[in-house]
Amino acid sequence: MQGLIIAGTNSGCGKTTITIGLMNLLKLAGYSVAPFKAGPDYIDPLFHKYVLNKNSYNLDSFLMSGNTINYLYNKQVHNNDLAIIEGVMGYYDGLGTEMKGSTYELASLLNIPVILTINCKGLYQSVSAIVKGYCELMPHADIKGVILNNVSNYDQFSFLKSEIEKRCNVVCIGYLPNNSNYALESRHLGLVQAEEDTNLKLKIELLTNTLKQTIDIDSLMNVAGGSVLPEHNFTMPAIDLSNLRIGVAYDKAFRFYYHHNIELLTELGAKLHYFSPLRDSKIPAECNCLYIGGGYPEVFAQELSDNKPMLMSINNAAQNNMPIYAECGGLMYLTESIIDIEGNENNMCGVFNSKTQMTNSLQHFGYCNIEYNGESTFAHEFHKSKIDNRSQANYTLEYTLSKQNKNRNWQCGLKHKNTLGAYAHIHFYSNFKFFEQITKLWKQAII
């Protein structure tokens, strides 16, 4: 099975734009592409799905063991011609001196060659120095090719290609010219979601037509390769969820789910019933528990607040002891209200008698460890809001979070009756014993 990792020198160098352009280019050329995203990001996989019309899967070498990554990679690449993995941040950026969770670590685990994306704005011959540094910083960097972004014209590319291939022993596969018309929009926590960009189809068409002229597909495919090590002693959890009918909140306000999590639930027997907190008037009648993932409830706060029947439906379910598990945006939605930085307040479900306050800066960011009910797992947080914890709270704090590299810990994880919500995003494959604690919460629906 051939594979490629599209890495970058840094965040914002054009990885996502080039990745989705290459995916569409290869799809139009007749290749079947299996898409992946390195790290914990939810937004980039939605762009992959928009282009390829198939789910893109996160592979995170901090959240998962190498054995698990090999298992999940092998599981998804069957019946495809090529796997493309979009990297995270800069190629070597990870946690601590060991670069845990970095694209470099993932490339090493999967033994897949790397194409480095470089933003050439304001650079000329120095591009060769950047390429050489990335190729030689660590052993087995496995950077086999480069794609240059923000190149003025073919003459500049031709010169840089000659310099890079002469000095760095890597293939210069192509370039992307300066053009703001296919730039992806951003907001306070990253890129605007694919569904929200009304011009995305036109952008991708323009991007793909450009890459048809500037990317050498033969060179791209010649670089692709890799031989995944077989998984050893990987065992799926022996958990029966056949009695669970899980209502999953899913619309443009709540779209941050790891697809491996969703598929694991169904593989263990659960029946999923999707609903929209924005559009539907109540939770599905079939469900006996809820899963409310992350997203952008603060962006759609007015619309969520206006849907009062849904707010009441969820609050009534919680007060009647329906098990609810929520992450990040889901937690915010379950509080009394969301207050934006201008002080505007929109009512939410009110399951927890606290309010969510938006801020101008990140409150918690990055990898962490969670302890809950005697089990622990790795997780990830990324949020600009905070919960106004009250002295007369109707909830307890059930999680202990800690940062391994910063000697910090704090309490979070709000629990009221059978509702549990926290900012932390959890990949169920990180630790099946911890995942079992979540399933035990849901299974209270059938006791």
Secondary structure as GFF3:
##gff-version 3
##sequence-region A 1 447
A	DSSP	beta_strand	2	8	.	.	.	ID=ss1
A	DSSP	alpha_helix	15	28	.	.	.	ID=ss2
A	DSSP	beta_strand	33	38	.	.	.	ID=ss3
A	DSSP	alpha_helix	43	52	.	.	.	ID=ss4
A	DSSP	beta_strand	57	59	.	.	.	ID=ss5
A	DSSP	alpha_helix	66	77	.	.	.	ID=ss6
A	DSSP	beta_strand	82	86	.	.	.	ID=ss7
A	DSSP	alpha_helix	103	110	.	.	.	ID=ss8
A	DSSP	beta_strand	114	119	.	.	.	ID=ss9
A	DSSP	alpha_helix	126	136	.	.	.	ID=ss10
A	DSSP	beta_strand	143	151	.	.	.	ID=ss11
A	DSSP	alpha_helix	154	168	.	.	.	ID=ss12
A	DSSP	beta_strand	171	177	.	.	.	ID=ss13
A	DSSP	three_ten_helix	180	182	.	.	.	ID=ss14
A	DSSP	beta_strand	186	187	.	.	.	ID=ss15
A	DSSP	beta_strand	190	191	.	.	.	ID=ss16
A	DSSP	three_ten_helix	194	196	.	.	.	ID=ss17
A	DSSP	alpha_helix	200	214	.	.	.	ID=ss18
A	DSSP	alpha_helix	217	223	.	.	.	ID=ss19
A	DSSP	beta_strand	245	249	.	.	.	ID=ss20
A	DSSP	beta_strand	254	256	.	.	.	ID=ss21
A	DSSP	alpha_helix	259	267	.	.	.	ID=ss22
A	DSSP	beta_strand	271	275	.	.	.	ID=ss23
A	DSSP	beta_strand	289	292	.	.	.	ID=ss24
A	DSSP	beta_strand	294	295	.	.	.	ID=ss25
A	DSSP	alpha_helix	301	306	.	.	.	ID=ss26
A	DSSP	alpha_helix	308	319	.	.	.	ID=ss27
A	DSSP	beta_strand	324	327	.	.	.	ID=ss28
A	DSSP	alpha_helix	329	334	.	.	.	ID=ss29
A	DSSP	beta_strand	337	339	.	.	.	ID=ss30
A	DSSP	beta_strand	345	347	.	.	.	ID=ss31
A	DSSP	beta_strand	355	358	.	.	.	ID=ss32
A	DSSP	beta_strand	364	372	.	.	.	ID=ss33
A	DSSP	beta_strand	375	383	.	.	.	ID=ss34
A	DSSP	beta_strand	385	388	.	.	.	ID=ss35
A	DSSP	beta_strand	396	403	.	.	.	ID=ss36
A	DSSP	beta_strand	408	416	.	.	.	ID=ss37
A	DSSP	beta_strand	419	422	.	.	.	ID=ss38
A	DSSP	alpha_helix	432	443	.	.	.	ID=ss39
A	DSSP	three_ten_helix	444	446	.	.	.	ID=ss40
###
